[in-house]
Amino acid sequence: MKKIKLSIVIIIAITITGSLLAYLIFDINKTKRFIAQSLIEKSIQNVTISLNGFFNPIKNTLLTTKDQAIVNFFDEKSNTSMNNYFVPMIKRHPQLSYMGIGNSNGYEIDVIPNNGVLNNRCVFINNNPKEVWTSWKKDTISNAWVLTKTWEDTIKNDPRNRPWYTGAIKSNKNQINWTTPYIYNTTFEPGITASVKYLKPNDDKTYILAFDLTLKDITSFTQNISMSKNGKAFVLSRSGKYIGLPKDFSLNSSLKIKKAILSHVDSINVPEVADAYNIWKSNKNLHKSFRYKRQGDYWQGKIIKYKLAPDNYFLIGIIIPEKDILGKVEKTKIIVIGSFIFIFILAIGILCFYIKLKNKNRAITLQKLLIEDKNKEILDSINYAKRIQSAILPSQELITNSFSDSFIIYIPKDIVAGDFYWIEHLNNKILFAAADCTGHGVPGAMVSVICNNGLNKSVREHKLTDPGKILNKTRDIVLKQFEKSEDKVKDGMDIALCSIEGNIIKYAGANNPLWILRKNATEIEEIKADKQPIGFFDNPKPYTTHTLELKKNDNIYIFSDGFADQFGGEKGKKFKTINFKNLLLSIKNQTMQEQSVSIKETFEKWKGSLEQVDDICIIGIKI
């Protein structure tokens, strides 16, 4: 009879263990896909930010120059006037290689820098067709451009038949026309031309302003982006020609890179990229991630359109071999399976030993072992949760690209935290926040995931950029999420949220303020928050958006309350807000990285041997 009962117990144990093992393997496989897709999305976002930094300044400069040309800010018939206006612009924008203006009479004037020499070309179509060239060189003493040579040449092209001219003529007012990428006839560099048309008062001619951009620097973005060991980022034209090359051993010299740009993906020896492009193209331009197999290895990839204009775009692509990002996950799966087998065998041995000996002391010892094992599993789960929480935080590359001189101090009290920082880009605005969710540790981390998701939905789905409106929508999303519970949930979030565009900052806060330390100021300017959290609150009101102007070398700070609430010092008291302000005033002339070190050193010295009381999140930015 005892043997039958033991067999039943063993069968039940096998069933339960098998079910748990199957669930964990399934969950790990889901995690693999999530990690791969998250890394791809983050890499695409980084390439997009780099391209925006490359093209957006040129778009803005082109439209501004067009407006100034309308009011005759410079004379397009004068080489000297054109040179004085456009040469400083070329120095500010190294991607510019040429600037020119043409009109409907066939006249064209160009400004063409070339290795320290400045050339002008004037094209005349009517009456006496010809090209008139002038060459200028900088005088080292007077720092002025001196005319060194003038010559005439036969006309090679009527400017009115050039793609940059015909495309702009067909475009709407203030709409920038982008040509198909091509190789320059003079420098043999890959480039693209942006052009826009305009009319001048009391003038019946139509004018076209054109900028040439060299595209070789885009490869530096794609080859240096941080992702997996063998992952590849690339930018293609709409016809599948390389604009930005991937990092690959076959493209390890400047000569090979130069030859490969504007070559079709099928003609360059990077078959992984060619396969991804052809799969994307054959599936009618997939808008989501896809998986494919290449020489026995599985790859995950995604290709999206990067729009230059409504009818013109590039393709941004990211491909990552699964073995790069899934190696550790596969190792974890093996450890989990091995652990379950070991635990199962150990459990059977313990069960048999317990049934045979009926030894109470031994049973207590075994229970202690099981509890320790469970504690280890719980700790492992929390450490895994930390990896997931870290995945939702902005990457260091995104932070650096957003703010060149800044710091983020992030010190969780426990393994996972209720505090988090957040950065997003939308409509030329940089949104960033420091948030403090109810509690710390695992409960705080769970609330932080809900609140982080609320911020993302407010910006990405509802396209909100005003900080006050974002907090209003985030509060609605968080409350709806908590309403699903049968119990009344009063958890929530304190937050300081800012939006920066140019020298204008907009701020809204839930209990947490914005501090501005102006250059040469002796006091910190505090922008107070609304005294209500993101969450349940009696008589809630819309959050207030404050708009302020910033100047160069102004410092701005947003933070949670963990730093000021830390106990320490000789008497074991709180550090307090006033001491935090005095600390920032004392280090205001340091760089942001030096300030970060000073703040951390002050915290450790103050805390001493006492326990950290709360999570700490501080963001500092120098304008």
C-alpha positions in Angstrom: 0.0 0.0 0.0 2.9 2.3 0.9 4.5 1.7 -2.6 1.3 2.7 -4.3 1.0 6.0 -2.4 4.7 6.7 -3.0 4.1 6.2 -6.8 1.1 8.6 -6.8 3.2 11.2 -5.0 6.0 10.8 -7.5 3.6 11.1 -10.5 2.0 14.2 -9.1 5.5 15.7 -8.5 6.6 14.9 -12.0 3.4 16.5 -13.4 3.7 19.7 -11.4 7.5 20.0 -12.1 6.9 19.4 -15.9 4.2 22.0 -16.0 6.3 24.6 -14.2 9.3 23.8 -16.4 7.2 24.2 -19.6 5.8 27.5 -18.4 9.3 28.9 -17.5 10.7 27.8 -20.9 7.7 29.5 -22.7 8.2 32.6 -20.6 12.0 32.7 -21.4 11.2 32.4 -25.1 8.9 35.3 -24.9 11.6 37.2 -23.1 14.0 36.4 -26.0 11.7 38.0 -28.5 11.1 41.0 -26.3 14.8 41.7 -25.8 15.5 41.3 -29.5 12.6 43.7 -30.5 13.5 46.2 -27.8 17.2 46.3 -29.0 16.1 46.8 -32.6 13.6 49.6 -31.7 16.2 51.4 -29.6 18.8 51.1 -32.4 16.3 52.4 -35.0 15.5 55.3 -32.7 19.2 56.2 -32.3 19.8 56.1 -36.1 16.7 58.3 -36.6 18.0 60.8 -34.0 21.3 60.9 -35.9 19.6 61.5 -39.3 17.4 64.2 -37.7 20.6 65.9 -36.5 22.0 65.7 -40.0 19.1 66.8 -42.1 16.9 69.1 -39.8 19.4 71.9 -39.5 19.8 72.0 -43.3 16.0 72.1 -43.7 15.7 75.0 -41.3 18.7 76.9 -42.8 17.3 76.4 -46.4 13.9 77.9 -45.5 15.5 80.7 -43.5 17.8 81.5 -46.4 14.9 81.5 -48.8 13.0 84.1 -46.7 16.1 86.3 -46.6 16.6 86.0 -50.4 13.0 87.3 -50.9 13.8 90.5 -49.1 17.2 90.9 -50.9 19.3 90.2 -47.8 22.0 89.3 -50.3 22.5 90.0 -54.0 22.4 86.8 -56.1 24.0 88.7 -59.0 27.1 89.5 -56.9 29.9 86.9 -56.2 31.1 88.9 -53.3 27.7 89.2 -51.7 27.0 85.5 -52.2 30.4 84.5 -50.8 30.1 86.7 -47.7 26.7 85.2 -46.9 27.2 81.6 -47.7 30.8 80.8 -46.6 30.1 81.2 -42.9 27.0 79.0 -43.4 29.2 76.2 -44.9 31.5 76.4 -41.9 28.6 75.9 -39.5 27.2 72.9 -41.5 30.1 70.7 -42.6 27.7 68.4 -44.5 27.1 71.3 -47.0 29.3 71.2 -50.1 27.6 73.6 -52.5 25.0 76.4 -52.6 23.4 77.8 -55.6 20.5 79.9 -56.9 18.9 79.6 -60.4 16.0 81.4 -62.0 13.5 80.9 -64.8 15.6 82.9 -67.2 18.3 80.3 -67.1 20.6 82.3 -64.8 22.5 80.3 -62.1 25.1 81.4 -59.6 27.0 78.9 -57.4 29.3 79.0 -54.3 31.7 76.0 -54.4 34.4 75.6 -51.7 37.3 73.4 -52.7 40.3 72.7 -50.4 40.8 76.2 -49.2 39.9 77.8 -52.5 36.4 79.3 -53.2 35.0 79.1 -56.7 32.0 80.8 -58.2 30.2 79.7 -61.3 27.7 82.0 -63.2 25.6 80.5 -66.0 24.0 82.7 -68.6 21.6 81.1 -71.1 19.9 84.1 -72.8 21.7 86.4 -75.4 25.3 85.1 -75.0 25.2 81.6 -73.4 28.3 80.9 -71.3 29.7 79.9 -68.0 31.8 82.5 -66.1 34.1 81.1 -63.4 35.9 83.1 -60.7 38.3 81.7 -58.2 39.1 83.3 -54.7 41.7 82.6 -52.1 41.8 83.8 -48.5 44.4 86.5 -47.7 46.1 85.4 -44.4 46.8 89.0 -43.3 43.5 90.7 -44.0 41.4 87.5 -43.8 39.5 88.6 -46.9 38.7 86.6 -50.0 41.0 87.8 -52.9 40.1 87.2 -56.5 42.9 85.2 -58.2 41.5 84.0 -61.5 38.5 84.5 -63.9 37.7 82.4 -67.0 34.9 81.4 -69.3 33.7 77.9 -70.3 31.0 76.4 -72.5 27.7 75.6 -71.0 27.3 72.0 -70.0 23.8 72.0 -68.7 20.8 74.4 -68.8 20.1 74.7 -65.0 16.3 74.7 -65.7 16.7 71.0 -66.8 18.5 69.9 -63.7 16.6 67.6 -61.2 17.0 70.1 -58.3 15.3 72.8 -60.5 12.5 70.8 -62.1 11.7 69.1 -58.8 11.4 72.4 -56.9 9.3 74.0 -59.6 6.7 71.2 -59.2 6.7 71.4 -55.4 4.3 73.5 -53.2 5.3 76.7 -51.5 7.7 76.2 -48.6 8.0 72.5 -49.5 11.6 71.3 -49.8 12.4 69.1 -52.8 15.0 66.3 -52.4 16.7 64.8 -55.4 17.6 61.1 -55.8 21.1 60.6 -54.2 23.8 60.8 -56.8 27.6 61.0 -57.2 29.0 64.6 -57.6 30.7 65.2 -61.0 33.4 67.3 -59.4 34.4 65.5 -56.2 33.0 62.0 -56.9 31.4 62.1 -53.4 27.9 60.7 -52.8 25.4 63.5 -52.3 21.8 64.8 -52.4 20.4 68.2 -53.3 17.7 70.0 -51.3 15.9 72.9 -53.2 13.0 75.2 -52.6 11.4 77.8 -54.9 10.4 81.4 -54.1 9.2 84.6 -55.8 10.4 88.1 -55.2 8.3 91.2 -55.1 8.2 93.2 -58.4 10.0 90.4 -60.2 8.3 88.0 -62.7 11.0 85.4 -62.4 10.8 82.2 -60.4 13.9 81.5 -58.2 15.2 78.2 -56.9 17.6 78.0 -53.9 19.6 74.7 -53.8 22.0 73.1 -51.2 24.2 70.1 -51.9 24.8 67.8 -49.0 27.5 65.1 -48.9 26.2 61.8 -47.5 29.5 60.1 -46.6 29.1 61.0 -42.9 25.9 59.0 -42.5 28.1 55.8 -42.6 29.8 57.0 -39.5 26.4 56.9 -37.7 25.5 53.4 -38.9 29.0 51.9 -38.4 29.4 53.3 -34.8 26.0 52.7 -33.4 26.0 50.6 -30.2 24.1 47.4 -30.4 25.1 43.7 -30.4 28.5 42.3 -31.3 27.5 41.4 -34.9 24.4 43.5 -35.4 24.3 45.8 -38.4 22.6 49.2 -38.9 22.3 50.6 -42.4 20.5 53.4 -44.4 19.3 52.8 -48.0 17.7 54.9 -50.7 14.2 54.0 -51.7 15.6 51.9 -54.6 17.9 49.8 -52.2 21.2 51.6 -52.7 23.5 52.2 -49.7 23.4 55.7 -48.1 24.8 54.5 -44.7 26.9 51.4 -44.7 26.8 48.7 -42.0 29.8 47.7 -40.0 31.4 44.7 -41.7 34.8 43.2 -42.3 34.3 43.6 -46.1 34.0 47.4 -45.6 37.1 48.0 -43.5 38.8 50.8 -45.5 37.8 54.3 -46.7 38.3 53.2 -50.4 35.9 50.3 -50.0 33.4 52.5 -48.2 33.6 55.1 -50.9 33.0 52.5 -53.7 30.1 50.9 -51.8 28.0 54.0 -51.2 25.2 54.3 -53.7 25.7 50.7 -54.8 22.8 48.4 -54.6 22.6 46.0 -51.6 22.7 43.0 -53.9 26.1 44.1 -55.4 28.0 44.5 -52.1 29.3 41.5 -50.2 27.1 41.9 -47.1 24.5 39.1 -47.8 22.8 39.5 -44.4 21.6 43.0 -45.4 20.7 42.0 -48.9 18.5 39.1 -47.6 16.8 41.5 -45.1 16.1 44.1 -47.8 14.7 41.5 -50.3 12.5 39.9 -47.6 11.2 43.4 -46.6 10.6 44.3 -50.3 8.9 40.9 -51.2 6.5 41.2 -48.2 5.2 44.6 -49.5 7.3 46.8 -47.2 6.8 45.2 -43.8 6.1 47.7 -41.0 7.1 45.3 -38.2 10.0 43.1 -37.1 10.7 40.0 -39.1 12.8 36.8 -38.7 14.9 35.0 -41.3 17.6 32.4 -41.6 21.0 32.9 -43.1 23.5 30.0 -43.3 22.1 28.2 -40.3 21.8 31.3 -38.1 18.5 33.1 -37.3 18.4 36.9 -37.6 15.8 39.4 -36.5 15.4 42.7 -38.3 13.3 45.7 -39.1 13.3 48.3 -41.9 11.3 51.6 -41.6 10.9 54.6 -43.9 12.6 57.8 -42.9 10.7 60.6 -44.7 12.6 63.5 -46.2 9.5 64.8 -47.9 6.0 63.4 -48.6 7.2 61.8 -51.8 10.8 61.0 -50.9 12.3 58.8 -48.2 15.3 56.7 -47.1 15.1 53.3 -45.4 16.6 52.7 -41.9 17.4 49.1 -41.3 18.6 47.1 -38.2 19.5 43.4 -38.3 20.7 41.4 -35.3 21.8 37.7 -35.2 19.8 35.9 -32.5 23.0 34.3 -31.2 24.3 37.7 -30.2 21.5 38.7 -27.9 20.1 35.3 -27.0 23.2 33.6 -25.8 22.7 34.6 -22.2 19.0 33.7 -22.4 19.8 30.3 -23.8 22.3 29.8 -21.0 19.6 30.8 -18.5 17.3 28.2 -20.1 19.9 25.5 -19.7 20.5 26.5 -16.1 16.7 26.5 -15.4 16.2 23.1 -16.9 19.2 21.6 -15.1 18.1 23.2 -11.9 14.6 21.7 -12.2 16.0 18.3 -13.0 18.3 18.6 -10.0 15.6 19.9 -7.7 13.2 17.1 -8.9 15.7 14.4 -8.2 16.6 15.9 -4.9 12.9 16.2 -4.0 12.3 12.5 -4.7 15.3 11.6 -2.6 14.2 13.8 0.2 10.6 12.4 0.0 11.8 8.8 0.1 14.2 9.5 2.9 11.4 11.3 4.9 8.9 8.5 4.4 11.4 5.8 5.4 13.0 7.4 8.4 10.1 9.6 9.8 12.8 11.7 11.4 11.4 15.0 12.6 14.8 16.8 13.0 15.8 15.8 9.5 12.5 17.0 8.1 13.1 20.5 9.7 16.5 20.6 8.1 15.1 19.8 4.7 12.5 22.4 5.1 15.2 24.9 5.9 17.0 24.0 2.7 13.8 24.3 0.7 13.2 27.8 2.2 16.8 28.9 1.3 16.3 27.6 -2.2 13.0 29.5 -2.5 14.7 32.7 -1.2 17.4 32.3 -3.9 14.7 31.8 -6.6 13.0 35.0 -5.3 16.3 36.9 -5.4 17.0 35.6 -8.9 13.5 36.7 -10.0 14.1 40.2 -8.5 17.5 40.4 -10.3 15.8 39.4 -13.5 13.1 42.1 -12.9 16.0 44.6 -12.6 17.1 43.7 -16.1 13.6 44.3 -17.4 13.3 47.6 -15.5 16.7 48.7 -16.9 15.4 47.9 -20.4 12.7 50.6 -20.1 15.2 53.3 -19.1 16.7 55.5 -21.8 20.1 54.3 -23.2 23.3 56.2 -22.4 23.6 57.0 -26.2 20.1 58.5 -26.2 21.0 60.7 -23.2 24.3 61.8 -24.7 22.7 62.6 -28.1 20.0 64.6 -26.3 22.2 66.6 -23.8 25.9 66.8 -24.4 26.7 68.3 -21.0 24.5 66.5 -18.4 24.3 63.9 -15.7 21.8 61.4 -14.4 22.4 60.1 -10.8 20.3 57.0 -10.3 20.8 55.1 -7.0 18.0 52.5 -6.2 17.5 51.7 -2.5 17.0 48.1 -3.4 17.7 45.9 -6.4 14.7 47.4 -8.2 13.4 50.9 -7.7 10.3 53.1 -7.6 12.2 56.0 -9.1 12.9 56.2 -12.8 14.1 58.7 -15.5 12.5 59.1 -18.9 13.5 60.8 -22.2 11.5 61.0 -25.5 11.8 63.0 -28.7 8.8 64.4 -30.6 8.4 67.2 -33.1 11.9 68.7 -32.5 11.2 68.7 -28.8 13.2 66.8 -26.1 11.0 65.6 -23.3 12.6 64.4 -20.1 11.4 63.6 -16.5 12.5 62.4 -13.1 9.8 60.4 -11.4 9.2 59.0 -7.9 6.6 56.3 -7.6 5.0 55.2 -4.4 7.3 53.0 -2.3 10.5 51.4 -3.4 11.8 47.9 -4.1 9.4 45.5 -6.0 6.1 47.4 -5.2 7.6 50.7 -6.3 9.0 49.0 -9.4 5.6 47.7 -10.4 4.0 51.1 -10.0 6.9 52.6 -12.0 6.2 50.3 -15.0 2.6 51.4 -15.0 3.5 55.1 -14.8 6.3 54.8 -17.4 3.8 53.2 -19.8 1.4 56.1 -19.1 4.0 58.6 -20.1 4.9 56.7 -23.3 1.2 56.4 -24.4 0.6 60.1 -23.7 3.4 61.0 -26.1 3.7 58.2 -28.6 -0.1 57.5 -29.1 -1.7 60.8 -28.2 1.2 62.9 -29.6 1.2 65.3 -26.7 4.2 67.5 -26.1 2.9 70.1 -23.6 4.1 68.9 -20.1 0.8 69.8 -18.3 -1.3 68.0 -20.9 1.0 65.0 -20.7 0.6 64.7 -17.0 -3.2 65.1 -17.3 -3.3 62.2 -19.8 -0.9 60.1 -17.8 -3.0 60.5 -14.7 -6.1 59.3 -16.6 -4.2 56.3 -17.9 -2.8 55.4 -14.5 -6.2 55.8 -12.8 -7.9 53.6 -15.4 -5.3 50.9 -14.9 -5.8 51.0 -11.1 -9.6 51.0 -11.5 -9.4 47.3 -12.6 -8.6 46.3 -9.1 -11.4 45.5 -6.7 -9.6 47.3 -3.9 -9.1 51.1 -4.0 -5.5 51.7 -5.0 -4.0 55.0 -3.8 -0.5 54.4 -5.2 0.8 57.0 -7.7 3.8 59.1 -8.8 5.4 62.4 -8.1 7.2 63.8 -11.1 9.0 66.8 -12.7 8.5 66.8 -16.5 10.2 69.2 -18.9 10.2 69.9 -22.6 13.0 71.8 -24.3 13.0 73.3 -27.8 15.8 75.7 -28.6 16.2 78.0 -25.6 12.6 77.6 -24.4 11.8 75.1 -21.6 8.3 74.1 -20.5 7.7 72.4 -17.2 4.9 70.8 -15.3 5.2 69.0 -11.9 3.3 66.7 -9.6 4.8 67.6 -6.2 8.4 67.8 -7.6 9.8 71.2 -8.6 12.2 72.4 -11.3 15.3 74.3 -10.2 17.1 76.7 -12.5 20.6 78.0 -11.6 21.3 81.0 -13.9 24.9 81.9 -14.8 26.4 84.2 -12.2 23.3 83.8 -10.0 23.7 83.5 -6.2 20.3 81.8 -5.6 18.4 79.0 -7.2 15.2 79.9 -9.1 12.5 77.3 -8.0 9.5 76.7 -10.2 7.0 75.1 -7.9 4.9 72.0 -8.8 1.2 71.4 -8.4 0.6 69.9 -5.0 -1.1 66.7 -6.3 0.3 63.3 -7.4 -0.2 61.3 -10.5 -2.9 59.0 -9.1 -5.9 59.2 -6.8 -6.4 62.7 -5.3 -9.5 64.5 -3.9 -10.6 67.4 -6.1 -7.9 67.0 -8.8 -7.0 69.9 -11.0 -5.3 70.2 -14.4 -1.5 70.4 -14.1 0.1 73.8 -14.8 2.6 74.3 -17.7 5.3 76.9 -17.0 7.2 78.4 -19.9 10.6 79.9 -19.4 13.5 81.2 -21.4 17.0 79.7 -20.9 20.4 81.2 -21.6 23.7 79.6 -22.4 25.4 78.0 -19.3 22.2 78.0 -17.3 21.9 74.8 -15.2 18.6 73.0 -14.7 17.9 70.3 -12.1 14.9 67.9 -11.5 14.9 65.2 -8.9 13.1 62.9 -6.5 13.1 63.5 -2.7 15.5 60.6 -1.9 18.6 62.7 -1.7 17.2 65.4 0.7 15.5 62.8 2.9 18.6 60.8 3.5 19.6 60.5 7.2 23.2 61.0 8.1 25.8 63.4 9.4 27.1 63.5 13.0 23.5 63.6 14.4 21.8 61.3 12.0 19.4 63.9 10.7 18.0 64.5 7.2 20.1 66.2 4.6 17.2 68.6 3.8 16.4 70.6 0.7 18.2 73.8 1.8 21.5 71.9 2.1 20.9 70.4 -1.3 20.5 73.9 -2.8 23.7 75.1 -1.1 25.6 72.1 -2.5 24.5 72.9 -6.1 25.4 76.6 -5.6 28.9 75.6 -4.4 29.6 73.4 -7.5 27.8 75.5 -10.1 31.0 76.3 -12.1 32.0 72.6 -12.4 31.1 70.6 -15.5 28.1 68.4 -15.2 30.2 65.3 -14.9 32.2 66.9 -12.1 29.0 67.9 -10.4 27.8 64.3 -10.6 31.0 63.1 -8.8 30.7 65.8 -6.2 27.0 65.0 -5.4 27.7 61.3 -5.1 30.7 61.9 -2.8 28.6 64.2 -0.6 25.8 61.6 -0.4 28.2 58.8 0.6 30.0 61.0 3.2 26.6 62.1 4.7 25.1 58.6 4.7 28.1 57.0 6.3 27.2 53.6 7.7 23.5 54.3 7.9 21.0 52.6 5.5 19.8 54.4 2.4 16.2 55.4 3.1 14.8 55.9 -0.4 15.6 55.7 -4.1 17.5 58.6 -5.6 17.1 60.1 -9.1 18.7 63.5 -10.0 19.0 64.9 -13.6 21.3 67.9 -14.2 21.6 69.7 -17.6 23.9 72.6 -18.6 22.4 74.6 -21.5 
